[in-house]
Amino acid sequence: MPKNKKRNTPHRGGSGGSGSGAAAATAATTGGQHRNVQPFSDEDASIETMSHCSGYSDPSSFAEDGPEVLDEEGTQEDLEYKLKGFIDLTLDKSAKTRQAALESIKNALASKMLYEFILERRMTLTDSIERCLKKGKSDEQRAAASLASVLCIQLGPGIESEEVLKTLGPILKKIICDGTASIQARQTCATCFGVCCFIATDDITELYSTLECLESIFTKSYLKEKDTNVICSTPNTVLHISCLLAWTLLLTICPINEVKKKLEMHFHKLPSLLSSDDVNMRIAAGESLALMFELARGMESDFFYEDMESLTQMLRALATDGNKHRAKVDKRKQRSVFRDILRAVEERDFPTETVKFGPERMYIDCWVKKHTYDTFKEVLGSGMQYHLQSNEFLRNVFELGPPVMLDAATLKTMKISRFERHLYNSAAFKARTKARSKCRDKRADVGEFF
């Protein structure tokens, strides 16, 4: 996948223009009366500051409506002004205030391209993330790691993102390997480490080091010889899943020799994870296996796997699983995924998926592209479609070409207002309710007949 480096951009670090946001946050008032209290104290300032920035302190405020609402309800200058205030609030004394500020910045960057704005404040943002990762607790560390992922996605490959990874990489690795840290924080840091390394690493030894770090975590779930045929899930299972998925993402950008080495190392051990009692672990292992088969066959068209018969039997059992002790939702999800995995392993087939964004369409026609898309969608959430339209890095990754330029009239016709969306959802809800009522009436008639 192409990864064009932007090395001709001058370094512009620092916190330029952030003073106005701090002044605005400090000047927050209640009922129009100025109060002589410490502006950012744990006791008083948190509620006051959050009410002042209520529209953006809610983590869902950006994600729900996306860039269209930002264009309608506020100018670029208004958005940047508020973001300056949030950047200042990442230094607040209150952990909740810092966390809300980190989440708000992350949601803004996930919903709108702000390359020039963050380029000028890259060092300030990196310092804030570093401080929150080092000194914060679980939720604050998760918010900081999530922001680091989106920051690198905005910057794209180049010197700037490499410096972000160089600063944050050792801290992320330390948290991932720290057995005393929160599992949720380690999980988010593992995803962040994989995404940032995928985007920014330019040093092959650093890539190999990251792979080994992630391997040291998820291989702990491998079935040991003394174990039974079923791997019991533990509180660490979610961490192992995140490390496995991040490792699989990085495997797609490794040189061929390293890919061969990793395939030889894991091809015969990874299938043991299919016997885990955690459905997400089974699915993560199955999708990783399908991707590994795709890579192996891409290097050698006549690739032969020794244990193919036992592996296909296991995959077929999971694709038709009817165990009563498993939840119906889990079984339905598992059967759907493993049908595709079985087809990939047995028939070298992939069910093409179509992703629509704006006037464009992207066809996901292989496991490498699917895994890459799923990873970035997990990080960006509802902002994924916007970034596919506007983010040059993601468009290069998915080979979409340069961004399509649309005039204002075309954009306006493509937008759906909040009111129209509400009417559409209401009509759909009424139709579903009516259909359910008819179905219940039919069941009642049958019951009376018997």
Disulfide bonds with the S-S distance in Angstrom:
none
